[in-house]
């Protein structure tokens, strides 16, 4: 299935890194020079309608914003920004992107005017030393980002940046790249991977009960959850070899790769919280994770 068709349907370990320049950046961020380790999140974002609805999913996002430490910046790796190479948004005022179709007009009227920051973008770029990172002035905040963050931080007063997914790379590459961003967690940056670990739009069961999941989707999701809770990330990196139920769960890795960033940012022994652990529309899992 072509990427355009996916977007339309979406409508209905450790590496060495040089981060010595971060001190200057964080003197501009409204946090202490060295803050407690920020949590890292993987959030199943599901339908764009979650961005405007008051439902159990969106309420959980609101609760996150109220209970985790206030960040100085939010950096999101969204399933909906796939590029050649890696890029970070670097504009002062990122636009709200409506990368979906066929939804109520109300959804297209939403504006999430969170600021960006060219200075912060430059520092994110410099934190990644194993590959060049482009500074992007065109993209903005797609629905994998704003539908979540507007519930967490409704005042839109925290800078929000996106880091793109180099779609020509494999899961291990993204896992390792994420490790280079690990020091940001100590500096007040909340990093979110936004996708869905189980995501097969071609198998959606329209008209099904809200929490319906196909057997293969539930089985794959339960196995993923077990690997993650056991800290067995190697199995998550070799998802192509897990059998037909995983192949159905991940027909393309666009929504899976953001989870690799979250896992790559975690530290051994960190507390893991699973939330929104439910299937929807048969072939999508909303299962989400909070580390730390």
N, C-alpha and C positions, 0 to 999 in steps of 0.2 A: 504494500500500500504506500502511495506517495505521501510525502510529508504534508502537502497541501490538504490531502484528504483527511489526514489525521487531525489537522488543526480544525477543519470543518466539523469533524465528528466530535471533537473535543468540546465543541460548543455544546450539542444536545448532551617499614616500615619506615620508619622515620628517615627523613632526609636532612641534610645540613642546609641551613638557610641563613643568609646574611640579613639581619634586621636591625642593624645599628642605627639606621635613620629613623626608626619608629619613634624615638623619644621626642623628636621635634614635632612630628605629627600629633602625638598624643598630648602635647602641651596645648593644642587647639581643641581637643575633644573634652567635653564637660564631664570628665571622670578623673579619678586620681591617677598618678603616674603608673602605679601598679595596683590594679584592682583585683578582687577575688576572681577566680577563673569563671568566666561566663559559661553557661550551658551551651550546648550545640544541639540543634533540632533537625529532625527530618519530619516534614509535615506532608501528609497526603492531602492535596488540595481539592481533588475532585472537580465537581461542576463549578463553573464561574458563578452560579447562583449563590453559592456559599458566601460570596463576597457581600451580598446584600441581605441575605436571609438571617433571621434570628432562630437558629436551630442548634441541636447539640454539638455539631461540628464547629460552627462559628463561635458558640459560647465557650468551647474549650480554648479557642485561640484568644478570646478576650481574657480568659482566666490566666493564660500564659503571660500576657502583657501586664497583668496585675500582680503576679506572684514571682516572676524571675527578676533579678536585678535590672534596674533601668540601664539600657545600653547607651553608649555614646554614638554608636553607629550600628546599622543593620546591613549585613551583606548576604544577599540571597543568590543561590545557584538554582535557577528555575529550569524546569524541563522544557520551557517554551522559548529559550534563547539558545539555539544551536548554531554554531559557527565553525568556520575553518580557522583553527588557532584559538587562543584564549583572548578574551577582551573584557574590560571592566568599564562600566558606565562612568563617564567623567564630566557630565554636564552639571551646571548649577541647578537647573530646574528640570528634572526628568519628567517626561510626559507620561500620562496614563494611557496604556496601550489596550485596545479592545481586540485581542487576537482570537476572536470567536465569532460565531454568527447564529442567527435564529433565536435569539433570546429577547425577553421583554425590553422595551425601550428604557425602562428604569435603569437597567444595568449599564447602558451606554451613556447615561447621564452622570455616572459616578466620576468624580475627580479625586485623586489622592495626591495632593500637592506637597508631598514630603520633599525636602531639599535634597539635592545631591551635593557632591563636593569634589571638585577637580583635585584639590590637595590630597584628600583621602584616597582618591582613585590612584593618584600617582604613587602613594605609599603602598597600596595593595599591589600595584604593578611591581614595585621594587622588592616586595616580600617574596615574590616568586622568581627564583633564580635559575630554574632548570629549563625554562622556555620563555620566549618573548611574550609579553602581554600587551595588547593594543589598548589605547585609550579611546573609547567610543563616545561619540557625541550625537548619535542618531537614535539609539534604541529607546531607553526609558524604563518604565516599570510595566512588565506584562502581567497577565492575570494570575500567573503562578506566584507572583509577588504581591501585588496590591490587594488581591482578594483576601489574603491572610493578614498582611501587616495593617490594613485599615481597621481590622477588629482589635489587633493587639495594641496599636498606638493611634487611636482615632484623632488625636490632635495634629497628626502629621508634622510633628516638630522635631523628629529625629532623622538625621540623614539616612537615606536608603540607597544603596548601590546594588547592582547586579554584576555577577561574574558569569560569563558565558560558558557553555559546554563545547569543547572541541570535539565535534561529533565523529571525527575520523579516528579517534583514539579508543582504547579498550578500557574496561573497568579498572584494571590495575593501574593504568596511567592516571586516572582521575583520583583514585584512592591515594596514590603517592603525591600527586600535586596538592591535594588538600592538606597533607601534613606540613607543607611549607607555610600554610596560613595559621598554624597552631598557636604561634605566639600572640596573635591578635586576640585570642580568648582571654589573655591576661591583661588586656588593655581596654576592656569595655566594649568589645565588638561582639555582637550577637550574629552568629553565622547559621543560616537556615538552608537546608536542602529541601526543595519543594518539587514534589512529583507524585507518583503513586507506585509502590513496589510491585503491585499487580495491576496491570493496565492494558487491557485488550479491547479497544473500541469496536473492533469488527465483530465482537461477540456480545455486545451489550444486549441485555434482556429488557427491552423497553416495556413498560407497564408492569414490571415485576414489583414485589414488595420492596420497600426501601432497603432492607437489610438482607436481601437475597444474594447468595453467592453460589456459583457453580462449584461442584465438588473439586474440580481441578484447581480452581482459584483458591478455595479454602485450604486445600492441601499444600499448595505452593506457599501460601502466606504463612501457614503454621510452621513449615520447615524454615522459612526465612527467619521468622521470629525466634525459633529455637537456636539457630546459628548465631544470631545477633546477641541474644541473652547469654549464650555460652562464650561469647567473644571469639567465635570461630569465623573470622572474616574471610579467611582463605576460601571457604566454601561459597561465600557470597560473590567472590571475584570470578569464580568459575561457573557462573550461572548457566552457561550454554550446555553444560554436561550433566544437568540434573534430571533429565527425562522430559517426556512430552508435556507433563503438567506445568513445568517451568517454562517450556517453550511457548505454551499457550499464555502463560502469565506475563511473559516478556517477549512479545513478538518483535518489538524493537526496543532498544534500551534508552530511549529519550527520557522516559519518566523514572527509569531505574538508576541512571547515573547520578542524579542528585543525592541518592542514598549513599553512594560511594564517597561523596564528599563529606557527608556527616560521619560515616564510619572512619574515614581517614583522619578526622579531626579529634577523635576520641582518645582518651588515655586509659591504660590498663587499670582495671578495678573501679572505674567510674560507675556510679549508680545509674541504672537505666530505668526509665519509666515509659511504659507503653500506654498510649491513649488513642482514642478514636478507633479502637480495634474492631472494625466491622467491615463487611463487604457491602457493596452497593451495585445495583444494576447488573448483578451476576458476575461481571468480569473485571471489577475494580475493587481494590482494597484501600480503605482509608487509613489503615494502620499507620500510626505515627510514633516517633520516639524522641525522648528527651534524655540527653546524657549530661550528667553533672547536676 
